[in-house]
Amino acid sequence: MKLKVNDNVEVRIGAQAGKRGHIKSIDRVKNRVVVEGVNVLKKHVRRSQRNPQGGILSKEMPIPVSNVMIVCQTCQKITRIGIRLKPEGGKQRLCKKCGAVISEITTAKKTSIAK
């Protein structure tokens, strides 16, 4: 999965199609993402010690990763993501449409353990 938290994405499939928002969290085991302002569930809650007012709570629910695509910051179009290796080491995420760099991917340094 090439998506990260805070990426700007657009929903492509489902009742929420066409909405854009930032990724709040990613569940890599279930392949689902929570997008800000998308797939909002309204839950009626009665009064309790935890919630003394009661009323209606809004909560964003996860949607499948396959239903969203990243939005390029440069060309403002939905696109796939490519990865390019930098000559000095490290990686970059690229827009497949315009070729602009979306972000840098930092890799953890390997430490060798002397035996």
Backbone torsions as a table, in degrees:
resi	resn	phi	psi	omega
1	MET	NA	127.6	-174.8
2	LYS	-100.9	7.1	179.4
3	LEU	-88.8	153.1	178.5
4	LYS	-131.9	163.8	174.8
5	VAL	-63.5	142.0	-178.5
6	ASN	76.7	6.1	171.5
7	ASP	-70.3	143.2	176.4
8	ASN	-87.0	119.8	-176.4
9	VAL	-127.2	162.5	174.9
10	GLU	-123.6	137.2	178.3
11	VAL	-79.5	129.4	-175.8
12	ARG	-102.4	-28.4	-171.8
13	ILE	-129.6	143.2	173.9
14	GLY	107.8	-173.0	-177.4
15	ALA	-67.4	-24.1	-178.0
16	GLN	-95.1	14.0	-175.1
17	ALA	-56.9	135.3	178.9
18	GLY	96.8	-15.0	-179.9
19	LYS	-79.0	143.5	178.5
20	ARG	-116.8	150.1	177.9
21	GLY	-173.8	175.3	179.1
22	HIS	-94.8	146.9	177.7
23	ILE	-75.0	125.5	178.7
24	LYS	-91.8	-38.8	178.9
25	SER	-154.3	158.4	-179.0
26	ILE	-129.7	132.2	172.9
27	ASP	-108.9	99.1	-174.7
28	ARG	-73.0	-22.0	179.0
29	VAL	-73.2	-45.2	-178.0
30	LYS	-92.7	-1.7	-177.7
31	ASN	54.7	52.7	179.5
32	ARG	-132.6	152.0	177.6
33	VAL	-129.9	151.7	173.5
34	VAL	-107.3	119.6	-177.9
35	VAL	-108.1	135.0	-177.4
36	GLU	-61.7	122.3	176.5
37	GLY	81.2	8.1	-178.3
38	VAL	-119.8	141.1	178.0
39	ASN	58.0	54.1	-177.4
40	VAL	-84.6	126.5	178.7
41	LEU	-101.0	134.8	176.5
42	LYS	-105.6	125.0	-176.2
43	LYS	-120.3	129.2	177.7
44	HIS	-86.6	127.1	-175.1
45	VAL	-123.1	132.6	177.0
46	ARG	-82.8	164.8	-178.5
47	ARG	-67.1	141.2	177.5
48	SER	-156.0	179.5	177.4
49	GLN	-66.7	-35.6	179.5
50	ARG	-70.4	-38.6	-178.3
51	ASN	-128.1	83.1	-173.0
52	PRO	-67.2	-25.2	-179.9
53	GLN	-79.8	-35.6	-171.5
54	GLY	73.5	-163.1	175.3
55	GLY	107.8	-153.2	-174.7
56	ILE	-110.8	125.3	176.5
57	LEU	-105.0	141.8	176.4
58	SER	-107.0	133.9	-179.0
59	LYS	-139.7	134.2	177.4
60	GLU	-83.4	129.3	-177.6
61	MET	-104.0	154.7	-178.1
62	PRO	-72.9	152.1	174.7
63	ILE	-127.7	158.0	-179.7
64	PRO	-63.0	144.5	179.8
65	VAL	-61.7	-32.8	-178.1
66	SER	-66.9	-13.5	-179.0
67	ASN	-90.0	-3.4	-178.5
68	VAL	-122.1	152.0	173.3
69	MET	-133.8	147.4	-177.9
70	ILE	-73.5	148.5	176.9
71	VAL	-105.0	124.3	179.2
72	CYS	-69.1	136.5	-179.5
73	GLN	-73.9	-26.3	-176.9
74	THR	-81.9	-54.3	-175.7
75	CYS	-95.6	-6.4	178.7
76	GLN	56.8	32.5	176.5
77	LYS	-117.2	154.0	174.9
78	ILE	-75.0	143.8	-173.0
79	THR	-154.1	166.0	169.9
80	ARG	-87.6	167.4	-177.7
81	ILE	-113.0	133.0	173.1
82	GLY	-110.8	161.5	179.0
83	ILE	-124.0	132.0	179.4
84	ARG	-122.2	137.2	175.8
85	LEU	-82.9	132.6	177.8
86	LYS	-85.1	148.1	-178.9
87	PRO	-63.8	-33.2	-179.2
88	GLU	-85.8	3.4	-179.5
89	GLY	106.2	153.4	-178.0
90	GLY	96.1	179.3	-177.2
91	LYS	-135.9	160.5	175.5
92	GLN	-129.4	143.0	172.1
93	ARG	-93.4	131.5	-174.4
94	LEU	-119.7	151.2	170.6
95	CYS	-79.0	129.3	-179.1
96	LYS	-74.9	-18.6	-177.8
97	LYS	-86.9	-49.8	-175.6
98	CYS	-108.3	-11.6	178.2
99	GLY	82.0	6.3	-179.5
100	ALA	-72.4	150.0	178.4
101	VAL	-78.7	125.0	178.7
102	ILE	-84.5	-47.3	177.8
103	SER	-164.8	168.3	176.1
104	GLU	-95.3	145.4	175.6
105	ILE	-108.7	117.9	178.7
106	THR	-92.6	138.7	179.1
107	THR	-110.5	145.0	178.9
108	ALA	-71.6	139.9	178.8
109	LYS	-75.2	138.9	178.4
110	LYS	-83.9	134.3	177.1
111	THR	-110.1	134.1	179.0
112	SER	-92.5	136.1	179.8
113	ILE	-101.0	120.7	179.6
114	ALA	-73.6	135.6	179.5
115	LYS	-106.4	NA	NA
